Amino acid sequence: MRTILVTGATRGLGLALVRALDAHDDVALVLSVRDLEAGRAIAKTLRRAEAVAIDTGSLASIRAFTSRWDRPLHALVNNAGLQITDGDSFTDERIETTLAVNHLGPLALALGLLPHVRGGSVVGIGSGTHNPDNQAARRFGFRGGKFTSLEALARGETDGTNDQARGRNRYATSKLLTTVTAIELARRTTIARFATFDPGLMPGTGLARTAPWYARAVWSSVLGWVAPLMDDTSTPERSARSLVKLLIEGPVMSGQTYGHDGAISHRLWKGAHDPELGKRIVDESLAALSSHRHHTRALSPSRRRMRRAC
Ligand SMILES: NC(=O)c1ccc[n+]([C@@H]2O[C@H](COP(=O)([O-])OP(=O)(O)OC[C@H]3O[C@@H](n4cnc5c(N)ncnc54)[C@H](OP(=O)(O)O)[C@@H]3O)[C@@H](O)[C@H]2O)c1
């Protein structure tokens, strides 16, 4: 049995992926969801699936899960993700939410589960929006990802004259971080294979849920009709099929970025292989995770009680 953990399995690409994986007799699924009831309801419709609660925007939630997990994994698919275009948002741990959910949380989950994914794959979900040279993404208002510093991004600093532009910039940057992190981790370790899958534009998913009503309407109807005429568009089901093939038949090659058809992506930004950028992004991300751990440990109830007792 190959156990595959998929985050964000309640809808969109994640739901299509677990449905497609369930067709394989030797696959057992772990659906990571933030709404456990919803996850359990989906698990019941599958043959060999269980639901677990993880909020990928909460490092505490991730730690609570990884400290309990004790089974080998064939793959971890860090699919959960969001785009916030209706204003600034921060997690309870005071990290800008897009960065927390799309990059820092998935990295913490991958590192926490690494001993269990030994010899297996960790696949992050990227996006063509990370690439500043992607003209199609530019037409939708994406200017590409920009890494300033992890601290600045965690404080929510970005450019953009309105909420929508700021949200798109943060999203594209989070996907740049996802992609470059996989490339850099592939340089640093062979314990597991780290790769990115770019599913292409998949109109109609929940990704646009914070967009204004007219943009949501375009996303869930008009774009669905126009999409087949455009390059690099897909559907959750079609992209899920390519990802299943990669996960089951492989080989997932460490450090690679795959496109929605399962081939090596032609949408990867040429700067993504810069080792200096990879080093900065991963070093600063690890430092952020570690400082967060110290911070929460210092404020954990037992410590607080101890401090009061002193
Ligand atoms: N749609 C596209 O065109 C497109 C293109 C490129 C890349 N992608 C990427 O594909 C992935 C899937 O997106 P989608 O389009 O399928 O969007 P979606 O329909 O909104 O699905 C996103 C999933 O992530 C989960 N999620 C969001 N925040 C979470 C959190 N804090 N903790 C746990 N789970 C969380 C959602 O759970 P809930 O149901 O609880 O909200 C949902 O299951 C994302 O990484 C996205 O960036 C999408």
The ligand as an SDF file (V2000), in Angstrom:
LIG
                    3D

 48 52  0  0  0  0  0  0  0  0999 V2000
   -7.1020   27.3590  -10.0160 N   0  0  0  0  0  0  0  0  0  0  0  0
   -6.0310   27.7150  -10.7020 C   0  0  0  0  0  0  0  0  0  0  0  0
   -6.1120   28.2750  -11.8020 O   0  0  0  0  0  0  0  0  0  0  0  0
   -4.6650   27.4190  -10.1480 C   0  0  0  0  0  0  0  0  0  0  0  0
   -3.5590   27.6870  -10.9740 C   0  0  0  0  0  0  0  0  0  0  0  0
   -2.2800   27.4210  -10.5030 C   0  0  0  0  0  0  0  0  0  0  0  0
   -2.1180   26.9110   -9.2360 C   0  0  0  0  0  0  0  0  0  0  0  0
   -3.2010   26.6520   -8.4490 N   0  0  0  0  0  0  0  0  0  0  0  0
   -2.9640   26.0740   -7.1170 C   0  0  0  0  0  0  0  0  0  0  0  0
   -3.6680   24.8500   -7.0070 O   0  0  0  0  0  0  0  0  0  0  0  0
   -3.8910   24.5710   -5.6090 C   0  0  0  0  0  0  0  0  0  0  0  0
   -5.3590   24.2170   -5.4250 C   0  0  0  0  0  0  0  0  0  0  0  0
   -6.1330   25.3820   -5.7050 O   0  0  0  0  0  0  0  0  0  0  0  0
   -7.5960   25.3140   -6.3310 P   0  0  0  0  0  0  0  0  0  0  0  0
   -7.5720   26.1460   -7.5570 O   0  0  0  0  0  0  0  0  0  0  0  0
   -8.0590   23.9180   -6.3670 O   0  0  0  0  0  0  0  0  0  0  0  0
   -8.3830   26.1710   -5.2340 O   0  0  0  0  0  0  0  0  0  0  0  0
   -9.5740   25.7890   -4.2210 P   0  0  0  0  0  0  0  0  0  0  0  0
  -10.6870   25.1520   -4.9630 O   0  0  0  0  0  0  0  0  0  0  0  0
   -9.8480   27.0330   -3.4590 O   0  0  0  0  0  0  0  0  0  0  0  0
   -8.9140   24.6990   -3.2590 O   0  0  0  0  0  0  0  0  0  0  0  0
   -7.9780   25.1040   -2.2810 C   0  0  0  0  0  0  0  0  0  0  0  0
   -7.9180   24.0590   -1.1980 C   0  0  0  0  0  0  0  0  0  0  0  0
   -6.9840   24.5170   -0.2170 O   0  0  0  0  0  0  0  0  0  0  0  0
   -7.6050   24.4620    1.0570 C   0  0  0  0  0  0  0  0  0  0  0  0
   -7.0850   25.4680    1.9690 N   0  0  0  0  0  0  0  0  0  0  0  0
   -7.0380   26.8090    1.8020 C   0  0  0  0  0  0  0  0  0  0  0  0
   -6.5240   27.3870    2.8960 N   0  0  0  0  0  0  0  0  0  0  0  0
   -6.2360   26.3850    3.7770 C   0  0  0  0  0  0  0  0  0  0  0  0
   -5.6960   26.3360    5.0800 C   0  0  0  0  0  0  0  0  0  0  0  0
   -5.3410   27.4330    5.7430 N   0  0  0  0  0  0  0  0  0  0  0  0
   -5.5330   25.1250    5.6670 N   0  0  0  0  0  0  0  0  0  0  0  0
   -5.9060   24.0050    5.0260 C   0  0  0  0  0  0  0  0  0  0  0  0
   -6.4460   23.9810    3.7910 N   0  0  0  0  0  0  0  0  0  0  0  0
   -6.6010   25.1700    3.1770 C   0  0  0  0  0  0  0  0  0  0  0  0
   -9.0970   24.6710    0.7840 C   0  0  0  0  0  0  0  0  0  0  0  0
   -9.8320   24.2020    1.8910 O   0  0  0  0  0  0  0  0  0  0  0  0
  -11.3220   24.7710    2.2330 P   0  0  0  0  0  0  0  0  0  0  0  0
  -12.2630   23.9600    1.4060 O   0  0  0  0  0  0  0  0  0  0  0  0
  -11.4410   24.5060    3.7080 O   0  0  0  0  0  0  0  0  0  0  0  0
  -11.3350   26.2130    1.9030 O   0  0  0  0  0  0  0  0  0  0  0  0
   -9.2600   23.8530   -0.4770 C   0  0  0  0  0  0  0  0  0  0  0  0
   -9.3830   22.4910   -0.1510 O   0  0  0  0  0  0  0  0  0  0  0  0
   -3.4650   25.8330   -4.8710 C   0  0  0  0  0  0  0  0  0  0  0  0
   -2.1760   25.6380   -4.3410 O   0  0  0  0  0  0  0  0  0  0  0  0
   -3.4530   26.8940   -5.9380 C   0  0  0  0  0  0  0  0  0  0  0  0
   -2.5810   27.9390   -5.6320 O   0  0  0  0  0  0  0  0  0  0  0  0
   -4.4800   26.8880   -8.8710 C   0  0  0  0  0  0  0  0  0  0  0  0
  1  2  1  0
  2  3  2  0
  2  4  1  0
  4  5  1  0
  4 48  2  0
  5  6  2  0
  6  7  1  0
  7  8  2  0
  8  9  1  0
  8 48  1  0
  9 10  1  0
  9 46  1  0
 10 11  1  0
 11 12  1  0
 11 44  1  0
 12 13  1  0
 13 14  1  0
 14 15  2  0
 14 16  1  0
 14 17  1  0
 17 18  1  0
 18 19  2  0
 18 20  1  0
 18 21  1  0
 21 22  1  0
 22 23  1  0
 23 24  1  0
 23 42  1  0
 24 25  1  0
 25 26  1  0
 25 36  1  0
 26 27  1  0
 26 35  1  0
 27 28  2  0
 28 29  1  0
 29 30  1  0
 29 35  2  0
 30 31  1  0
 30 32  2  0
 32 33  1  0
 33 34  2  0
 34 35  1  0
 36 37  1  0
 36 42  1  0
 37 38  1  0
 38 39  2  0
 38 40  1  0
 38 41  1  0
 42 43  1  0
 44 45  1  0
 44 46  1  0
 46 47  1  0
M  CHG  2   8   1  16  -1
M  END
$$$$
